[in-house]
Amino acid sequence: MSEKQLPLQDIRVLELGTLLAGPFSGRLLGDFGAEIIKVEPPGKSDPMRNWGKSKDGVGLWWPIQSRNKKSITLNLREEEGQHVLRELVKEADVVIENFRPGTMEKWNLSYETLSEINPRLIMVRTSGYGQTGPYKHRAGFGSVGEAMGGLRNVTGFPDRPPSRIGVSIGDTLAALFATIGCLVALHERERSGKGQVVDTALYESVFSVMESIIPDYLLAGYIRERMGNILPGVAPSNIYFTKDKTYIVIGANADGVFSRLCEAMEQPELAKDPRFSTHHARGENMKLLDSMIEEWTKTLPAKEALKILEDKGVPSGLIYSAKDILEDPHYKERDMIIKVDHPQLGEFPMPGIVPKLSRTPGEVKHAGPEAMGKHNNDIYSELLGYSESRLEELKKKNII
């Protein structure tokens, strides 16, 4: 597709953060055409380059997290490097940073300073606890945000300690909220002509998706705890063992869907049984109901059970591994596994773009740049007009 069709192609972003939350926002904006200029200190790369499994010495997370980005090096701890960034800010729409609050100010790169240079600038700031409040200077990783936001307390089984979800969900949620904030600020700028700060805290991003835990406590005296694979009072919604020793998920808690599940199980009378005929009754008798459903699923191989459930319109599915994802025709049809050329590994598989836009869809043009500073000449020479002698001087001073 033509680059001109990408919806954010006229937006230039300076990405200063490392690891997950800030750079994930950069990835999302880059998927829809924004020019993402990732800044790394010379000689000290983003640790994400080496996170995860590796193949032939190449970290397998980096090409995904940093896809569509350009890489430059710049030492923001030195005054001359700060001056260079301020020159870049003149040409930028957005700065993304996820340092501890106060770091940008210490480097003379506060929003107040940068907005004087470029009043239209939007600064997307993601941190553990936000830019204000008594905890603002604390170090905060996604795991701590998940704990303080309430997620860890409800994750796992009641007879075991709190558990984590198998991905860095706290960072990703913060990145999603930060990206929403960035897009909102860009839209508002069309009216006011002014930029602003987008302040996203990890713990707040987690807390925002925690449903009704606060009114549950304050108004009903209930503290939601770890419940394993169920939701309190919502049944049936669980995993169920099958004849071929695997698990399937069934969600049939709505009255109509539960009736269809009973038909699939060839027990239509259960839908009218007072123990199960209403949402509240099913919640009260969850354990009994789940055991009855599993008695049925244990008589069938998973695929056969799922075919019966699908024919009856009952939400259900396998619990996918990476292998299952790769073999699924729906993933393929929706372009959710795409392959991008990688200079060392050849065809590199990675997740496709979400969401799907009908007229101006996103695009992955390249994997994350393998070399730090790969685009130094492009940015410093072409965008800022630096001469070769100026670039050499900056290299000697370890500024780039």
LOZA-33778 format. One record per residue (C-alpha): residue in three letters; x, y, z. Coordinates in steps of 0.05 Angstrom, whole numbers, plus 5000, padded with zeros to 4 digits. Example, Ala and Ser with C-alpha at 12.3 -4.5 7.8 and 13.67 -1.06 7.14 Angstrom:
BEGIN
ALA524649105156/SER527349795143/
This chain:
BEGIN
MET500050005000/SER502250724990/GLU505451075049/LYS500951675034/GLN494951275058/LEU497551185129/PRO493251595178/LEU498951855222/GLN504151965167/ASP504552715183/ILE506352595256/ARG513652575280/VAL515052265347/LEU521452275389/GLU521551645432/LEU526251725492/GLY523951155536/THR526650455545/LEU523849755555/LEU516349695552/ALA511150225567/GLY513850825529/PRO516550435469/PHE510050035463/SER506450705452/GLY511550865398/ARG510250195365/LEU502750315364/LEU503551015333/GLY508650745284/ASP503950205260/PHE499450745232/GLY504851145198/ALA507751615250/GLU515251735240/ILE518251455305/ILE525351675320/LYS527851245377/VAL533451565418/GLU538551135454/PRO544751355493/PRO551151225454/GLY554250575478/LYS548350395522/SER542650075484/ASP535449985505/PRO535549335546/MET529749095504/ARG534748935449/ASN536948335490/TRP530448135525/GLY526847485510/LYS529346885473/SER534746985419/LYS536446685352/ASP543546745324/GLY544947285376/VAL538747695358/GLY533647835412/LEU526847625387/TRP522748155424/TRP526348765397/PRO524348695323/ILE517048705344/GLN517349255397/SER521449715353/ARG518349575285/ASN517450175239/LYS522150585282/LYS528450975263/SER534450925311/ILE538951495331/THR543951565387/LEU544152185432/ASN547152315500/LEU541752695539/ARG546052735601/GLU550653235568/GLU548853955554/GLU550653905481/GLY546253295473/GLN540553665506/HIS541554235456/VAL541053735399/LEU534553455427/ARG531654155432/GLU533254245358/LEU529653595343/VAL523653825385/LYS522754405337/GLU521253895283/ALA517053415325/ASP509753335344/VAL510552855402/VAL515752665454/ILE514851995489/GLU518651875554/ASN517951375610/PHE523551585658/ARG522551695732/PRO519052375743/GLY524252925749/THR529152615700/MET527253055641/GLU527353665686/LYS534353475711/TRP536553455638/ASN533654155625/LEU528353825581/SER522053975620/TYR515554065583/GLU515654795601/THR522454865567/LEU520654455506/SER513854775496/GLU517155465493/ILE521055195433/ASN514954855402/PRO508255055432/ARG504754505392/LEU508953965425/ILE505353395461/MET509453035514/VAL507052335531/ARG509752165601/THR508951465629/SER511451285698/GLY509850835756/TYR505751325796/GLY504751935752/GLN507952635752/THR504552855817/GLY502852575885/PRO507052325944/TYR509651705907/LYS511652065842/HIS519151975853/ARG518851235868/ALA521550745817/GLY515750365786/PHE515649765740/GLY509549435710/SER509548885762/VAL508849395818/GLY503349755780/GLU499549095773/ALA500148995848/MET498049695869/GLY492649735816/GLY489149125846/LEU490348625791/ARG495248165827/ASN490348085885/VAL485147765840/THR489847355797/GLY491046625814/PHE487646115858/PRO484946245929/ASP489545725961/ARG495846015930/PRO499646675932/PRO497847235883/SER500147075813/ARG502247475753/ILE499247435683/GLY504147125634/VAL505547775597/SER507548485619/ILE500348705622/GLY501549305668/ASP506349625619/THR501949465559/LEU495749755592/ALA499550395609/ALA502050435537/LEU494950355510/PHE492250915555/ALA498251355538/THR497051245464/ILE489651415472/GLY491752055509/CYS496652225454/LEU491352155400/VAL486352565441/ALA491553115450/LEU493253105375/HIS485853175359/GLU484953745409/ARG491054095381/GLU487254175315/ARG482554655351/SER487255015400/GLY493854985363/LYS497154805429/GLY500454185456/GLN499953905526/VAL502453365574/VAL499452665574/ASP500852385644/THR499851635649/ALA501251225712/LEU502250475710/TYR498150345772/GLU492350785747/SER492250435680/VAL491449765715/PHE486350035764/SER482150325707/VAL480449615682/MET478849335751/GLU471349355739/SER467049465801/ILE471949285857/ILE471049955893/PRO463449985896/ASP463549235910/TYR467349405973/LEU464350075993/LEU457049925977/ALA456649165985/GLY462149016035/TYR465448525987/ILE472848475971/ARG474148095907/GLU479547575917/ARG483047055876/MET478046575845/GLY482246175795/ASN478646095729/ILE471846345750/LEU468547025760/PRO464747115825/GLY457346995814/VAL458146895739/ALA456746185715/PRO458045795675/SER464646125655/ASN470445655667/ILE475245155636/TYR473044435628/PHE477043795620/THR475743365557/LYS476542645537/ASP483242765502/LYS486143075565/THR485843805546/TYR481744395570/ILE476644815534/VAL473545485555/ILE465945555557/GLY462446205572/ALA454846115577/ASN452646555634/ALA447046935597/ASP440246605601/GLY439346485527/VAL446446225518/PHE445645765578/SER439445465546/ARG443445315483/LEU448844995525/CYS443744545558/GLU441344335489/ALA448544195467/MET449243755528/GLU442643415511/GLN439943635579/PRO434944185560/GLU431244095626/LEU437144425663/ALA435245105634/LYS428745075674/ASP431744765737/PRO430845285793/ARG438045175813/PHE440345435745/SER434645805712/THR437046505730/HIS443646865730/HIS443546925806/ALA441746195816/ARG447345955770/GLY452246385809/GLU449846095875/ASN450545375848/MET456845485808/LYS460844885834/LEU455144395821/LEU453844675752/ASP461144665732/SER461743945754/MET455743755712/ILE458544095650/GLU465243765659/GLU461943085665/TRP459443215595/THR465943505566/LYS469842905593/THR465942445547/LEU468242805484/PRO474742995450/ALA475843755453/LYS474643875379/GLU468243475379/ALA465543835440/LEU467344505409/LYS463844325344/ILE457444165382/LEU457944815421/GLU459345215359/ASP453244925324/LYS449045135383/GLY451945835386/VAL455445745453/PRO461846165462/SER467545665471/GLY474545525449/LEU481245185459/ILE486545495504/TYR491645675450/SER499145595452/ALA503645935401/LYS503145295359/ASP495545325359/ILE495646055339/LEU500145915279/GLU495645345256/ASP489145735262/PRO485945945195/HIS482346535227/TYR488946845249/LYS491446755178/GLU485247045145/ARG485647665191/ASP493147765177/MET494847705250/ILE501447335236/ILE505547755188/LYS512547635163/VAL517548205157/ASP524548175127/HIS530148165179/PRO537348285156/GLN540047705199/LEU534247235208/GLY530647295141/GLU523047245146/PHE521247465216/PRO514147285243/MET510647785287/PRO503647995308/GLY499548375257/ILE496449055267/VAL490649205314/PRO485649505303/LYS483749405230/LEU481950045193/SER477649965131/ARG480350535089/THR487150725119/PRO489850095152/GLY496550075187/GLU502849765159/VAL509349455184/LYS514749705137/HIS520749405173/ALA522849045236/GLY526349415293/PRO532949715270/GLU538549225287/ALA544049745295/MET544050315345/GLY544450975309/LYS542750675242/HIS538951305222/ASN543751825251/ASN545652095183/ASP538352115159/ILE535952505219/TYR541952945236/SER544053095164/GLU537453115128/LEU532653355182/LEU537253825221/GLY542153985165/TYR548453805204/SER554853765163/GLU559553165163/SER564553555205/ARG559153715256/LEU557252975261/GLU564452775270/GLU565253285326/LEU559053015362/LYS561752305355/LYS568452495385/LYS564952815444/ASN560652195454/ILE554352605443/ILE552052135387/
